[in-house]
Amino acid sequence: MPPVQAGEQYYEKLPNAGMGVLTLLTDFGYRDHYVAALKARLLQLAPAATVVDISHAVEPFDIAHAVYVLNSVFRDFPLGTVHVVGVNDHGSGATPTWHAARYQEHYFVTADNGLLTLLCDGQPEELVALPAADTPSPTRDVLLPAAVALSQGAALADLGPMVTELHRLNNRQVRLQDDRITGHVAHVDHYGNLITNISREAVEVMGRGRPLTVHFGREIVRELQPHFSAAAPGEAVTVFNSQGCLCLGICQGNAAELLGLHFDSQVDVRFPAE
């Protein structure tokens, strides 16, 4: 199943092959025709495909936002699901490159823009380079055909040569001390809640049952709540979300705006010295 020229269908339909699940995550927005054009191309390639839109409202070119959204949900899909990520889809550098990868028994097709290193915290289990193409829409013309091929049972090696080099970005690391955990805001959600890179596991292991205080901006919160509405309206609240990440919010308010905090703002969890 060798690749062919850019703009052509570089996979073969596999006879009697079932269709896996495809997801779409882009920064295309909802005001223009871009998502519809992507779906139209998908209908041409695989009209029977099961397609789930994760989101098309990722902030433009925001790799960190895309990684947060994808990492929060991809494991909820069946193993073998193929995830198409069209964010900063021309990648980095003067010569665009695109990849297909396997990680935790899921497949990802994306530009070589650092997203895979952040998602996989380093290196995916398998990685191939997709054929180069001179196109204004790599998500539609490069990534989507590769994703359809994978969903129909193609192997990664059918799509291009195995490679190991890719553009690298580094995740912010949590700093652990005996009486303190220092992390950062990894994402600001639609409600203005601040999702940090501090995990429940880190808090439990470092806290060892000690009381804690959470420090962010001008606020100090002295206990964790089961959900955001457990606090009184207008009060700061801290919770663990369903992914086990420490989150900061204002009950019925926008914490990012009210506290002046944003992506990468520092957050401390402190424990009394033993």
C-alpha positions as CSV (number, residue, x, y, z in Angstrom):
1,M,0.0,0.0,0.0
2,P,2.6,2.6,-1.1
3,P,1.8,6.4,-0.8
4,V,0.9,8.2,-4.1
5,Q,1.0,11.8,-5.1
6,A,-0.2,14.5,-2.8
7,G,-3.9,15.3,-3.2
8,E,-4.7,11.7,-4.2
9,Q,-6.2,9.0,-2.0
10,Y,-3.1,7.2,-0.7
11,Y,-4.8,4.3,0.9
12,E,-6.8,1.4,-0.4
13,K,-10.2,0.5,1.0
14,L,-9.8,-2.8,2.7
15,P,-12.5,-5.4,1.5
16,N,-15.0,-6.2,4.2
17,A,-13.1,-4.1,6.7
18,G,-15.1,-2.6,9.5
19,M,-14.9,1.1,10.3
20,G,-13.5,2.2,13.6
21,V,-14.3,5.4,15.4
22,L,-12.9,8.7,14.2
23,T,-12.7,11.8,16.3
24,L,-12.0,15.4,15.2
25,L,-10.3,18.1,17.2
26,T,-9.5,21.4,15.5
27,D,-9.2,25.1,16.0
28,F,-11.4,25.8,12.9
29,G,-14.2,27.5,14.9
30,Y,-17.9,27.5,14.1
31,R,-18.3,30.8,12.2
32,D,-16.8,29.7,8.8
33,H,-17.2,26.8,6.4
34,Y,-14.0,25.0,7.5
35,V,-15.6,22.3,9.6
36,A,-18.2,21.6,6.9
37,A,-15.5,21.2,4.3
38,L,-13.7,18.7,6.6
39,K,-16.9,16.8,7.0
40,A,-17.7,16.9,3.3
41,R,-14.2,15.4,2.6
42,L,-14.9,12.7,5.2
43,L,-18.2,11.8,3.6
44,Q,-16.4,11.3,0.3
45,L,-13.8,9.1,1.9
46,A,-15.9,7.1,4.3
47,P,-19.6,7.8,4.3
48,A,-20.3,5.1,6.9
49,A,-17.7,6.2,9.4
50,T,-18.6,6.8,13.0
51,V,-17.4,10.4,13.7
52,V,-17.3,12.2,17.0
53,D,-16.5,15.9,17.2
54,I,-14.4,16.5,20.3
55,S,-14.2,20.2,19.7
56,H,-13.6,22.8,17.0
57,A,-13.2,25.6,19.4
58,V,-9.6,25.1,20.5
59,E,-7.9,28.5,20.7
60,P,-6.2,29.2,17.4
61,F,-2.8,27.6,17.2
62,D,-2.9,26.8,20.9
63,I,-1.1,23.4,21.2
64,A,-1.4,23.4,25.0
65,H,-5.2,23.8,24.8
66,A,-5.5,21.0,22.2
67,V,-3.4,18.7,24.4
68,Y,-5.4,19.3,27.5
69,V,-8.7,18.7,25.7
70,L,-7.5,15.5,24.0
71,N,-5.7,14.1,27.0
72,S,-8.9,14.6,29.1
73,V,-11.0,12.5,26.8
74,F,-9.2,10.2,24.4
75,R,-9.0,7.2,26.8
76,D,-12.8,7.2,27.1
77,F,-13.1,6.1,23.4
78,P,-12.7,2.5,22.4
79,L,-9.2,1.1,21.9
80,G,-8.2,1.6,18.3
81,T,-10.0,4.9,17.9
82,V,-8.3,7.3,15.4
83,H,-8.0,10.9,16.6
84,V,-7.5,13.7,13.9
85,V,-6.0,16.8,15.4
86,G,-6.1,19.9,13.1
87,V,-4.5,22.5,15.3
88,N,-1.6,24.5,13.9
89,D,-1.9,21.9,11.1
90,H,1.2,23.1,9.1
91,G,3.4,22.2,12.0
92,S,6.7,23.9,12.8
93,G,9.5,25.0,10.6
94,A,9.9,25.9,6.9
95,T,9.1,22.4,5.6
96,P,5.8,21.1,6.9
97,T,5.6,17.5,8.1
98,W,2.8,15.4,9.4
99,H,2.7,12.2,11.5
100,A,0.5,9.3,12.4
101,A,1.2,7.7,15.8
102,R,0.1,4.9,18.1
103,Y,-0.1,5.6,21.9
104,Q,-1.9,3.6,24.5
105,E,-3.7,1.6,21.8
106,H,-5.1,4.8,20.2
107,Y,-4.0,6.4,16.9
108,F,-3.3,10.1,16.3
109,V,-2.8,12.0,13.1
110,T,-1.4,15.5,13.5
111,A,1.1,18.0,12.3
112,D,4.7,17.8,13.6
113,N,4.1,20.7,16.0
114,G,5.0,19.3,19.4
115,L,1.6,18.0,20.3
116,L,2.6,14.4,20.3
117,T,5.5,15.0,22.7
118,L,3.2,16.8,25.1
119,L,0.4,14.2,24.8
120,C,2.8,11.2,25.1
121,D,5.1,12.9,27.6
122,G,8.0,12.2,25.3
123,Q,7.6,9.7,22.5
124,P,4.7,7.7,21.1
125,E,5.0,3.9,20.9
126,E,5.0,4.0,17.0
127,L,5.5,6.9,14.7
128,V,5.4,7.3,10.9
129,A,5.9,10.3,8.6
130,L,2.9,11.0,6.3
131,P,3.5,11.9,2.6
132,A,4.3,15.6,2.0
133,A,1.7,17.6,0.3
134,D,1.4,21.1,-1.1
135,T,-2.1,22.0,0.2
136,P,-3.7,24.9,2.0
137,S,-5.6,22.4,4.2
138,P,-3.4,19.6,5.5
139,T,-6.1,18.4,8.0
140,R,-8.5,17.7,5.1
141,D,-6.0,16.6,2.5
142,V,-3.3,14.8,4.5
143,L,-4.5,13.9,8.0
144,L,-8.1,12.8,7.1
145,P,-7.2,10.2,4.5
146,A,-4.5,8.8,6.8
147,A,-7.1,8.6,9.6
148,V,-9.6,6.8,7.4
149,A,-7.0,4.3,6.3
150,L,-6.2,3.5,9.9
151,S,-9.9,3.2,10.8
152,Q,-10.4,0.7,8.0
153,G,-7.6,-1.5,9.3
154,A,-4.4,-0.2,7.7
155,A,-1.2,-0.5,9.7
156,L,0.8,2.5,10.5
157,A,3.6,1.2,8.3
158,D,1.2,1.3,5.3
159,L,1.0,5.1,5.6
160,G,4.7,6.0,5.5
161,P,8.2,5.3,6.8
162,M,8.7,4.7,10.5
163,V,10.6,7.6,12.1
164,T,11.7,8.7,15.6
165,E,12.4,12.4,15.2
166,L,9.7,14.9,15.8
167,H,9.3,18.5,17.0
168,R,9.6,18.5,20.8
169,L,7.9,20.7,23.4
170,N,8.3,20.1,27.2
171,N,5.5,19.8,29.7
172,R,5.6,22.0,32.8
173,Q,6.8,19.9,35.6
174,V,5.3,19.9,39.1
175,R,7.9,20.7,41.8
176,L,7.6,18.5,44.9
177,Q,9.0,19.5,48.3
178,D,8.2,17.9,51.7
179,D,5.8,20.7,52.7
180,R,4.8,22.1,49.3
181,I,3.7,21.2,45.8
182,T,4.2,23.9,43.2
183,G,2.3,23.6,39.9
184,H,0.9,25.8,37.2
185,V,-2.4,26.4,35.5
186,A,-2.6,24.1,32.5
187,H,-5.9,25.2,31.1
188,V,-8.7,27.8,31.6
189,D,-12.0,26.2,30.8
190,H,-15.2,27.8,29.3
191,Y,-16.4,28.8,32.8
192,G,-13.1,30.5,33.7
193,N,-12.1,27.6,36.1
194,L,-8.4,27.1,36.4
195,I,-7.2,23.5,35.8
196,T,-3.8,22.8,37.2
197,N,-1.1,20.2,36.5
198,I,-1.2,19.1,40.2
199,S,-2.7,15.6,40.5
200,R,-4.8,14.1,43.3
201,E,-2.1,11.4,43.6
202,A,0.6,14.0,44.2
203,V,-1.5,15.7,46.9
204,E,-2.3,12.4,48.6
205,V,1.3,11.1,48.5
206,M,2.9,14.4,49.6
207,G,0.2,15.3,52.1
208,R,0.2,12.1,54.0
209,G,-3.1,13.0,55.6
210,R,-2.0,16.5,56.7
211,P,-4.3,19.5,56.3
212,L,-3.5,21.7,53.3
213,T,-3.9,25.2,52.0
214,V,-4.1,26.0,48.3
215,H,-2.5,29.4,47.3
216,F,-3.3,31.1,44.0
217,G,-3.2,34.8,43.2
218,R,-4.5,36.6,46.2
219,E,-6.6,33.7,47.4
220,I,-6.0,31.0,50.0
221,V,-8.4,28.1,50.2
222,R,-8.1,25.8,53.2
223,E,-10.1,22.8,52.1
224,L,-11.1,20.8,49.1
225,Q,-14.7,20.5,48.0
226,P,-16.5,17.7,46.2
227,H,-17.7,20.1,43.4
228,F,-17.7,23.8,42.5
229,S,-21.2,24.6,43.9
230,A,-20.3,23.3,47.4
231,A,-19.0,26.8,48.2
232,A,-21.2,29.9,48.6
233,P,-21.7,32.0,45.5
234,G,-18.7,34.3,44.9
235,E,-16.3,32.3,47.1
236,A,-13.1,30.6,45.8
237,V,-13.3,26.9,45.7
238,T,-10.8,24.0,44.9
239,V,-11.8,20.6,43.7
240,F,-10.4,17.6,41.9
241,N,-12.0,17.1,38.4
242,S,-12.8,13.8,36.8
243,Q,-9.3,13.5,35.5
244,G,-7.8,13.9,39.0
245,C,-6.5,17.4,38.4
246,L,-6.6,20.1,41.0
247,C,-9.0,22.9,39.8
248,L,-9.6,26.4,41.1
249,G,-12.8,28.3,40.7
250,I,-15.2,30.9,41.9
251,C,-18.6,29.6,42.7
252,Q,-20.9,31.0,40.0
253,G,-18.1,33.3,38.8
254,N,-15.2,33.4,36.4
255,A,-12.0,32.7,38.4
256,A,-9.6,33.6,35.6
257,E,-11.1,37.1,35.2
258,L,-11.8,37.8,38.9
259,L,-8.4,36.7,40.1
260,G,-6.3,37.8,37.1
261,L,-4.9,34.3,36.6
262,H,-4.3,32.5,33.3
263,F,-2.4,29.7,31.6
264,D,0.9,29.0,33.4
265,S,0.1,31.0,36.5
266,Q,1.7,29.4,39.6
267,V,-0.4,27.5,42.2
268,D,1.0,26.1,45.5
269,V,-0.4,23.4,47.8
270,R,1.2,23.8,51.2
271,F,1.3,21.4,54.2
272,P,2.3,22.1,57.8
273,A,5.9,21.0,58.5
274,E,6.2,17.7,60.4
